[in-house]
């Protein structure tokens, strides 16, 4: 299901001349990170202590996908 969504997103981005998509995901969410990487997103950095969940600081990956025009 996730791959179909990203396929449609790619079509939309190309049709609308989008050159960059960004997202963030908490570092411990390896399943989501793998899905994003499988669909062309790359880690650009880590935001340390980006949020607090259940009273604990959580790091977050910044990811992006670049579309060549």
SVG drawing of the C-alpha trace seen along z (x, -y; Angstrom):
<svg xmlns="http://www.w3.org/2000/svg" viewBox="-2 -23 25 25">
<polyline fill="none" stroke="black" stroke-width="0.4" points="0.0,0.0 2.8,-2.5 4.6,-1.9 1.4,-2.7 1.1,-6.0 4.7,-6.9 4.2,-6.0 1.2,-8.3 3.2,-11.0 6.0,-10.7 3.5,-11.2 2.0,-14.2 5.4,-15.8 6.6,-15.4 3.4,-16.7 3.5,-19.7 7.2,-20.4 8.1,-19.7 11.8,-19.3 12.1,-18.4 10.0,-16.6 11.0,-16.6 9.9,-14.5 11.0,-13.6 10.8,-10.4 11.9,-9.5 15.2,-7.6 13.7,-4.5 11.1,-4.0 13.2,-1.7 10.2,-0.3 9.1,-3.8 12.7,-4.8 13.2,-1.7 9.9,-2.5 11.1,-6.0 14.5,-4.9 13.0,-2.2 11.0,-5.0 14.0,-7.3 14.3,-9.4 17.7,-9.9 18.7,-10.9 20.2,-14.4 20.7,-14.8 19.6,-14.1 17.8,-16.5 19.0,-15.8 16.3,-16.0 13.8,-17.0 10.8,-16.2 9.7,-14.7 7.7,-11.5 6.7,-10.0 9.0,-12.3 12.1,-11.3 14.0,-13.3 13.7,-11.7 16.0,-12.2 14.6,-12.6 15.9,-11.9 15.5,-14.7 14.9,-13.1 14.4,-14.4 13.8,-13.2 15.1,-15.3 13.4,-15.2 15.6,-16.1 13.9,-18.5"/>
</svg>
